[in-house]
Amino acid sequence: MVDLKNRGLMRIIRLVAGGLVLWSAVVDQQPMLGILGGLFLMQAILNVGCAAGSCSVPAPRHSVKPDEAH
C-alpha cells in the first residue's frame, strides 16, 4: 500500500537519491545503475527498507518461561 502522508527524512532521501541515480542511469545509458535507482525509488514510494536501523524484529510482548516452552 502506498502511504504518501507518512513522510520521513529517510523516505525523502531515498526518493531524491533514487531519482538522481535513475536520471544518471538514463543519461549515461547504464542499465544496472537504473535498476539501483529504481530500487531506491520503489523503497521510497512503498515506504519499505531498513532505514536508520529500523529493520529489527520487535521484541515479544510477554516472556516465555522455560517450563512453558513447547
N, C-alpha and C positions, 0 to 999 in steps of 0.2 A: 504494500500500500504506500502511495506517495503522500508524505506528510510535509507540505511546504510551510506550515505555520511554525513548526519547531525548528528554528534556525539557530545553530550554534556556531561558534568560531571555527571549529574544525570542519564543519559541513561547508562553510563558506570558503575555507582554504582549499578543500578538496574540489569544490566547484570551479574556483579560479584556476587552480593547478591543472585540473583536467581539461579545461577549456584551452589553456595556453599550450599544454602538451599536444592536444589534438590538433590545434591550429598549426603548431610547428611540424607535426607529422604530415599534414596535408601539404604545407608549403615545401617541405624537403622530400616528399614522396617516400616516407618511411612507414610501411605498414605495421611493423612491430611496435613502433612508438605510438601509432594510432590506437593499437589495442590497449596499451598502458593508459593513454589519455581517456579512452572510452571506459576503462575500469574505474578511474578516478571520478569520471562524470556519473557513472551508474551508482557508485557509492554515495555521492552527494545527493543525487536525485532520490534514491531509495532510503537514504539515511541509515546505511549499514556500514560495518567496518570496525576495526579496533582503533579508534581514535583516542589518544590520551590515556591509554591503558584501561579502557572501559570494556574490554572483552573478556573479563574474568567471569567465572561461573559464580552466581550468587550463593552465599552460604545457606545451609538448610535452616529452616525456622525453628526446628526443635532438635534436640540432641538425641541420639540413639544410644541407649545403654547396651553394654556388651551382652547381657542376657536376653535382650530383645531382638538381637540380630538373627536373621533367618539363614 
